[in-house]
Amino acid sequence: QGRGIGKALFQATRLCAQNAGVRNIDATIRADNPSGLRYYAKLGFIEYRRIVDVALSNGMLVDKFCTGFSVVKSFWQSIGLAVRRVRAPCVTHAAFDP
């Protein structure tokens, strides 16, 4: 960990997604995986839904966070303005459409 391999792999994935016309990339991360949550947040993934009490194969219940990354730049990003995102309370159903 900490050698930049994950970041490099994601940048290659993002480029392939752009070339293929993909607009968004989704990732679902377990709430009990803080390093995974930090990793995706650093890459720019935005949480848009929390799924509560997902049953794993061993019967354990965990929450999961659904996150999304916009592959295409918004108008504001393309002209160099930073978009400040405010973290909203978790909801069970929401759409991710940056």
DSSP file with accessible surface (Angstrom, degrees, kcal/mol):
  #  RESIDUE AA STRUCTURE BP1 BP2  ACC     N-H-->O    O-->H-N    N-H-->O    O-->H-N    TCO  KAPPA ALPHA  PHI   PSI    X-CA   Y-CA   Z-CA
    1    1 A Q              0   0  209      0, 0.0     0, 0.0     0, 0.0     0, 0.0   0.000 360.0 360.0 360.0 151.9    0.0    0.0    0.0
    2    2 A G        +     0   0   87      1,-0.0     0, 0.0     0, 0.0     0, 0.0   0.578 360.0 107.0  84.1   8.5    1.0    3.6   -0.5
    3    3 A R  S    S-     0   0  195      0, 0.0    -1,-0.0     0, 0.0     0, 0.0   0.409  89.1-114.2-100.2   0.7    3.1    3.0   -3.7
    4    4 A G  S  > S+     0   0   43      3,-0.0     4,-2.2     4,-0.0     5,-0.2   0.553  79.1 124.6  84.4   6.3    0.6    4.5   -6.1
    5    5 A I  H  > S+     0   0   92      2,-0.2     4,-2.7     1,-0.2     5,-0.2   0.940  74.8  48.3 -66.7 -44.7   -0.3    1.3   -7.9
    6    6 A G  H  > S+     0   0   28      1,-0.2     4,-2.5     2,-0.2    -1,-0.2   0.913 112.2  49.3 -61.5 -42.0   -4.1    1.7   -7.3
    7    7 A K  H  > S+     0   0  132      2,-0.2     4,-2.4     1,-0.2    -1,-0.2   0.926 111.8  48.5 -63.9 -42.8   -4.0    5.3   -8.4
    8    8 A A  H  X S+     0   0   64     -4,-2.2     4,-2.0     2,-0.2    -2,-0.2   0.913 111.6  49.7 -64.8 -41.4   -2.2    4.4  -11.6
    9    9 A L  H  X S+     0   0  110     -4,-2.7     4,-2.4     1,-0.2    -1,-0.2   0.910 111.2  49.5 -63.7 -40.9   -4.6    1.5  -12.3
   10   10 A F  H  X S+     0   0   15     -4,-2.5     4,-3.2     2,-0.2    -2,-0.2   0.905 107.7  53.6 -66.8 -38.8   -7.6    3.8  -11.8
   11   11 A Q  H  X S+     0   0   70     -4,-2.4     4,-2.2     1,-0.2    -1,-0.2   0.906 110.5  47.5 -62.1 -38.8   -6.1    6.5  -14.1
   12   12 A A  H  X S+     0   0   54     -4,-2.0     4,-2.4     2,-0.2    -1,-0.2   0.912 112.8  49.1 -66.6 -40.2   -5.7    3.8  -16.8
   13   13 A T  H  X S+     0   0   77     -4,-2.4     4,-2.6     2,-0.2    -2,-0.2   0.920 110.4  51.0 -63.0 -44.0   -9.3    2.6  -16.2
   14   14 A R  H  X S+     0   0   67     -4,-3.2     4,-2.7     2,-0.2    -2,-0.2   0.921 110.1  49.4 -60.9 -43.6  -10.6    6.2  -16.3
   15   15 A L  H  X S+     0   0   93     -4,-2.2     4,-2.6     2,-0.2    -1,-0.2   0.926 111.9  47.9 -62.9 -44.5   -8.8    6.8  -19.7
   16   16 A C  H  X S+     0   0   88     -4,-2.4     4,-1.6     1,-0.2    -1,-0.2   0.904 111.8  50.9 -62.1 -40.6  -10.3    3.6  -21.1
   17   17 A A  H  <>S+     0   0   12     -4,-2.6     5,-2.7     2,-0.2     4,-0.5   0.920 110.2  49.3 -63.2 -43.6  -13.7    4.6  -19.8
   18   18 A Q  H ><5S+     0   0   76     -4,-2.7     3,-1.4     1,-0.2    -2,-0.2   0.937 110.9  49.5 -59.3 -47.7  -13.4    8.0  -21.4
   19   19 A N  H 3<5S+     0   0  129     -4,-2.6    -1,-0.2     1,-0.3    -2,-0.2   0.787 110.9  50.6 -63.4 -27.9  -12.4    6.5  -24.8
   20   20 A A  T 3<5S-     0   0   79     -4,-1.6    -1,-0.3    -5,-0.2    -2,-0.2   0.452 118.2-111.4 -88.9  -2.3  -15.3    4.1  -24.6
   21   21 A G  T < 5 +     0   0   58     -3,-1.4     2,-0.2    -4,-0.5    -3,-0.2   0.641  60.5 158.2  83.1  14.8  -17.8    6.9  -23.9
   22   22 A V      < -     0   0   59     -5,-2.7    -1,-0.3    -6,-0.2     3,-0.1  -0.536  23.7-168.9 -72.8 135.2  -18.6    5.9  -20.4
   23   23 A R        +     0   0  136      1,-0.2    48,-2.8    -2,-0.2    49,-1.0   0.815  64.6  21.5 -93.5 -38.1  -19.9    8.8  -18.3
   24   24 A N  E     -A   70   0A  45     46,-0.2     2,-0.4    47,-0.2    -1,-0.2  -0.977  56.6-153.1-135.8 149.3  -19.8    7.4  -14.8
   25   25 A I  E     -A   69   0A  34     44,-2.4    44,-2.4    -2,-0.3     2,-0.3  -0.984  17.9-156.1-119.8 129.9  -18.0    4.7  -12.8
   26   26 A D  E     -A   68   0A  97     -2,-0.4     2,-0.3    42,-0.2    42,-0.2  -0.815  10.8-177.2-105.4 147.9  -19.7    3.2   -9.8
   27   27 A A  E     -A   67   0A  14     40,-2.3    40,-2.8    -2,-0.3     2,-0.5  -0.991  12.8-154.9-141.6 135.3  -18.1    1.5   -6.8
   28   28 A T  E     -A   66   0A  84     -2,-0.3     2,-0.4    38,-0.2    38,-0.2  -0.964  18.3-174.5-112.1 123.5  -19.7   -0.1   -3.8
   29   29 A I  E     -A   65   0A   8     36,-2.6    36,-3.3    -2,-0.5     2,-0.1  -0.956  26.6-115.6-123.4 135.4  -17.6   -0.2   -0.7
   30   30 A R  E >   -A   64   0A  90     -2,-0.4     3,-1.5    34,-0.2    34,-0.3  -0.416  21.0-130.3 -66.9 141.3  -18.3   -1.9    2.6
   31   31 A A  T 3  S+     0   0   33     32,-3.1    -1,-0.1     1,-0.3    33,-0.1   0.757 106.8  62.1 -65.0 -23.4  -18.7    0.5    5.5
   32   32 A D  T 3  S+     0   0   75     31,-0.4    -1,-0.3     1,-0.2     3,-0.1   0.191  86.6  81.3 -90.0  21.6  -16.2   -1.6    7.6
   33   33 A N    <>  +     0   0   63     -3,-1.5     4,-2.4     1,-0.1     3,-0.2  -0.669  51.6 167.1-121.9  72.9  -13.5   -1.0    5.0
   34   34 A P  H  > S+     0   0   73      0, 0.0     4,-2.5     0, 0.0     5,-0.2   0.864  76.3  53.2 -61.1 -34.5  -12.1    2.5    6.0
   35   35 A S  H  > S+     0   0   51      2,-0.2     4,-2.4     1,-0.2     5,-0.1   0.908 110.1  48.4 -68.7 -36.1   -9.0    2.2    3.8
   36   36 A G  H  > S+     0   0   10      2,-0.2     4,-2.4    -3,-0.2     5,-0.2   0.918 110.7  50.6 -66.5 -41.4  -11.2    1.4    0.8
   37   37 A L  H  X S+     0   0   47     -4,-2.4     4,-2.1    -7,-0.2    -2,-0.2   0.923 112.6  46.7 -62.1 -42.5  -13.5    4.3    1.6
   38   38 A R  H  X S+     0   0  143     -4,-2.5     4,-2.6    -5,-0.2    -2,-0.2   0.913 110.2  54.1 -65.2 -42.5  -10.5    6.7    1.9
   39   39 A Y  H  X S+     0   0   76     -4,-2.4     4,-1.5     1,-0.2    -2,-0.2   0.953 112.1  42.0 -57.1 -52.7   -9.0    5.4   -1.4
   40   40 A Y  H  X>S+     0   0   73     -4,-2.4     5,-2.5     1,-0.2     4,-0.7   0.879 112.9  53.9 -66.5 -36.0  -12.1    6.0   -3.4
   41   41 A A  H ><5S+     0   0   64     -4,-2.1     3,-1.1    -5,-0.2    -1,-0.2   0.921 106.6  52.4 -63.3 -41.2  -12.7    9.4   -1.8
   42   42 A K  H 3<5S+     0   0  183     -4,-2.6    -1,-0.2     1,-0.3    -2,-0.2   0.838 105.9  54.8 -63.4 -31.4   -9.2   10.5   -2.7
   43   43 A L  H 3<5S-     0   0   23     -4,-1.5    -1,-0.3    -5,-0.2    -2,-0.2   0.654 126.7-100.9 -75.9 -15.2   -9.9    9.5   -6.3
   44   44 A G  T <<5 +     0   0   36     -3,-1.1    26,-0.3    -4,-0.7    -3,-0.2   0.545  66.6 154.6 107.8   9.8  -12.9   11.7   -6.4
   45   45 A F      < -     0   0   14     -5,-2.5     2,-0.5    -6,-0.1    -1,-0.3  -0.495  31.1-147.7 -70.9 140.6  -15.8    9.2   -5.9
   46   46 A I  E     -B   68   0A  53     22,-3.0    22,-2.2    -2,-0.2     2,-0.3  -0.937  13.1-123.0-114.2 129.8  -18.9   10.8   -4.3
   47   47 A E  E     +B   67   0A  50     -2,-0.5    20,-0.3    20,-0.2     3,-0.1  -0.523  36.5 163.6 -70.8 131.0  -21.2    8.9   -2.0
   48   48 A Y  E     +     0   0A  41     18,-2.7     2,-0.3     1,-0.4    19,-0.2   0.477  60.8  17.6-125.9  -7.8  -24.8    8.9   -3.3
   49   49 A R  E     -B   66   0A  67     17,-1.4    17,-3.0    41,-0.1     2,-0.4  -0.978  53.6-150.8-161.1 148.9  -26.4    6.0   -1.3
   50   50 A R  E     -B   65   0A  79     41,-1.6     2,-0.6    -2,-0.3    15,-0.2  -0.993  12.1-155.4-122.3 127.0  -26.0    3.9    1.8
   51   51 A I  E     -B   64   0A  62     13,-3.2    13,-2.7    -2,-0.4     3,-0.4  -0.914  18.0-145.7-102.9 123.4  -27.4    0.4    1.8
   52   52 A V  E     +     0   0A  82     -2,-0.6    11,-0.2    11,-0.2    10,-0.0  -0.693  64.5   0.8 -96.6 139.7  -28.0   -0.7    5.4
   53   53 A D  E     -     0   0A  99     -2,-0.3     2,-0.5     1,-0.2    10,-0.2   0.918  69.2-176.2  56.0  57.9  -27.7   -4.3    6.7
   54   54 A V  E     -B   62   0A  34      8,-3.7     8,-2.2    -3,-0.4     2,-0.5  -0.719  24.6-128.4 -82.3 127.0  -26.5   -6.2    3.7
   55   55 A A  E     -B   61   0A  71     -2,-0.5     6,-0.2     6,-0.2     2,-0.1  -0.659  20.4-152.3 -82.1 124.5  -26.2   -9.9    4.5
   56   56 A L    >   -     0   0   34      4,-3.0     3,-2.2    -2,-0.5    -1,-0.0  -0.411  35.2 -96.7 -84.9 170.9  -22.9  -11.5    3.6
   57   57 A S  T 3  S+     0   0  140      1,-0.3    -1,-0.1     2,-0.1    -2,-0.0   0.790 126.2  54.4 -61.9 -24.5  -22.5  -15.2    2.8
   58   58 A N  T 3  S-     0   0  116      2,-0.1    -1,-0.3     1,-0.0     3,-0.1   0.362 121.7-106.4 -90.1   5.3  -21.4  -15.9    6.4
   59   59 A G  S <  S+     0   0   55     -3,-2.2    -2,-0.1     1,-0.3     2,-0.1   0.286  74.9 138.7  90.7 -11.3  -24.6  -14.2    7.8
   60   60 A M        -     0   0   85     -5,-0.1    -4,-3.0     1,-0.1     2,-0.5  -0.417  47.8-135.7 -67.5 141.1  -22.8  -11.1    9.0
   61   61 A L  E     + B   0  55A  99     -6,-0.2     2,-0.3    -3,-0.1    -6,-0.2  -0.871  30.0 168.5-101.3 131.3  -24.7   -7.8    8.3
   62   62 A V  E     - B   0  54A   9     -8,-2.2    -8,-3.7    -2,-0.5     2,-0.3  -0.964  31.5-122.1-136.0 154.6  -22.7   -4.8    7.0
   63   63 A D  E     -     0   0A  30     -2,-0.3   -32,-3.1   -10,-0.2   -31,-0.4  -0.679  26.7-155.4 -89.3 151.9  -23.6   -1.4    5.5
   64   64 A K  E     -AB  30  51A  58    -13,-2.7   -13,-3.2    -2,-0.3     2,-0.5  -0.979   6.3-143.0-129.8 144.5  -22.4   -0.6    2.1
   65   65 A F  E     -AB  29  50A  18    -36,-3.3   -36,-2.6    -2,-0.4     2,-0.5  -0.922   9.2-149.6-106.2 128.0  -21.7    2.8    0.4
   66   66 A C  E     -AB  28  49A   2    -17,-3.0   -18,-2.7    -2,-0.5   -17,-1.4  -0.849  24.3-179.8 -94.1 127.8  -22.5    3.3   -3.2
   67   67 A T  E     -AB  27  47A  10    -40,-2.8   -40,-2.3    -2,-0.5     2,-0.3  -0.901  11.5-157.3-128.0 156.8  -20.2    5.9   -4.8
   68   68 A G  E     -AB  26  46A   0    -22,-2.2   -22,-3.0    -2,-0.3     2,-0.4  -0.974   5.8-157.2-137.4 150.8  -19.8    7.4   -8.2
   69   69 A F  E     -A   25   0A  28    -44,-2.4   -44,-2.4    -2,-0.3     2,-0.7  -0.996  19.7-134.0-127.1 128.1  -17.1    9.0  -10.2
   70   70 A S  E     -A   24   0A  26     -2,-0.4   -46,-0.2   -26,-0.3     4,-0.1  -0.740  15.6-170.9 -84.5 115.4  -17.9   11.3  -13.2
   71   71 A V  S    S+     0   0    5    -48,-2.8     2,-0.3    -2,-0.7    -1,-0.2   0.873  71.8  63.8 -72.9 -37.5  -15.6   10.4  -16.1
   72   72 A V  S    S-     0   0   53    -49,-1.0     2,-0.2   -51,-0.1   -49,-0.0  -0.653  92.1-116.0 -89.4 142.4  -16.7   13.4  -18.1
   73   73 A K        -     0   0  151     -2,-0.3     2,-0.1     1,-0.1    -2,-0.1  -0.528  26.0-123.4 -75.3 143.2  -15.8   16.9  -16.8
   74   74 A S     >  -     0   0   37     -2,-0.2     4,-2.3     1,-0.1     5,-0.2  -0.346  29.8-103.8 -74.7 167.1  -18.7   19.2  -15.9
   75   75 A F  H  > S+     0   0  128      1,-0.2     4,-1.3     2,-0.2     6,-0.2   0.926 122.8  52.1 -56.2 -44.8  -18.9   22.6  -17.5
   76   76 A W  H  4>S+     0   0  138      1,-0.2     5,-2.6     2,-0.2     3,-0.2   0.896 110.4  47.2 -64.1 -39.2  -17.6   24.2  -14.3
   77   77 A Q  H >45S+     0   0   79      1,-0.2     3,-1.5     3,-0.2    -1,-0.2   0.889 106.8  58.1 -68.1 -37.7  -14.6   21.9  -14.1
   78   78 A S  H 3<5S+     0   0   74     -4,-2.3    -1,-0.2     1,-0.3    -2,-0.2   0.793 108.1  46.0 -66.4 -25.7  -13.8   22.4  -17.8
   79   79 A I  T 3<5S-     0   0   92     -4,-1.3    -1,-0.3    -3,-0.2    -2,-0.2   0.328 124.5-102.4 -98.5   8.2  -13.5   26.2  -17.3
   80   80 A G  T < 5S+     0   0   67     -3,-1.5     2,-0.5     1,-0.3    -3,-0.2   0.576  75.2 136.0  90.9  10.5  -11.4   25.7  -14.2
   81   81 A L      < -     0   0   93     -5,-2.6    -1,-0.3    -6,-0.2     2,-0.2  -0.795  51.3-129.6 -94.4 130.7  -13.9   26.4  -11.4
   82   82 A A        -     0   0  104     -2,-0.5     2,-0.6    -5,-0.0    -5,-0.0  -0.544  14.9-139.6 -75.5 140.6  -13.8   23.9   -8.5
   83   83 A V        -     0   0   66     -2,-0.2     2,-0.6     2,-0.0    -1,-0.0  -0.906  10.8-147.6-102.6 120.6  -17.2   22.5   -7.5
   84   84 A R        -     0   0  220     -2,-0.6     2,-0.5     2,-0.0    -2,-0.0  -0.799  12.2-155.5 -89.9 121.5  -17.7   22.2   -3.8
   85   85 A R        -     0   0  117     -2,-0.6     2,-0.5     3,-0.0    -2,-0.0  -0.846   2.5-149.0-100.1 133.7  -19.8   19.2   -2.9
   86   86 A V        -     0   0  113     -2,-0.5     2,-0.5     1,-0.0    -2,-0.0  -0.858  21.1-121.6-101.1 130.1  -21.7   19.2    0.4
   87   87 A R        -     0   0  186     -2,-0.5     3,-0.1     1,-0.0   -41,-0.0  -0.589  31.2-158.0 -74.9 119.8  -22.2   15.9    2.0
   88   88 A A        -     0   0   70     -2,-0.5     3,-0.1     1,-0.1    -1,-0.0  -0.563  31.4 -82.6 -93.2 160.0  -25.9   15.3    2.4
   89   89 A P        -     0   0  114      0, 0.0    -1,-0.1     0, 0.0     2,-0.1  -0.284  59.1 -93.8 -57.1 148.0  -27.5   12.9    4.9
   90   90 A C        -     0   0   57    -41,-0.1     2,-0.3    -3,-0.1   -41,-0.1  -0.376  46.1-172.1 -66.6 141.1  -27.5    9.3    3.7
   91   91 A V        -     0   0   73    -43,-0.1   -41,-1.6    -3,-0.1     3,-0.1  -0.892  29.4-128.0-128.9 162.4  -30.6    8.2    1.9
   92   92 A T  S    S+     0   0   90     -2,-0.3     2,-0.4     1,-0.2    -1,-0.1   0.828  94.3  29.8 -83.2 -28.5  -31.7    4.8    0.7
   93   93 A H  S    S+     0   0  153    -44,-0.1     2,-0.3    -3,-0.0    -1,-0.2  -0.984  70.7 138.3-135.5 125.3  -32.5    5.8   -2.8
   94   94 A A        -     0   0   43     -2,-0.4     2,-0.4    -3,-0.1   -46,-0.1  -0.980  42.0-119.2-155.8 159.6  -30.9    8.5   -4.9
   95   95 A A        -     0   0   92     -2,-0.3     2,-0.7     2,-0.1    -2,-0.0  -0.831  14.3-144.8-104.8 142.2  -29.6    9.0   -8.4
   96   96 A F        +     0   0   35     -2,-0.4   -27,-0.1   -29,-0.1   -48,-0.1  -0.919  41.1 141.4-105.0 108.2  -26.0    9.8   -9.3
   97   97 A D              0   0  123     -2,-0.7    -2,-0.1   -29,-0.1   -73,-0.0  -0.652 360.0 360.0-147.0  83.2  -26.0   12.1  -12.3
   98   98 A P              0   0   57      0, 0.0    -2,-0.0     0, 0.0   -29,-0.0   0.067 360.0 360.0 -64.2 360.0  -23.3   14.8  -12.0
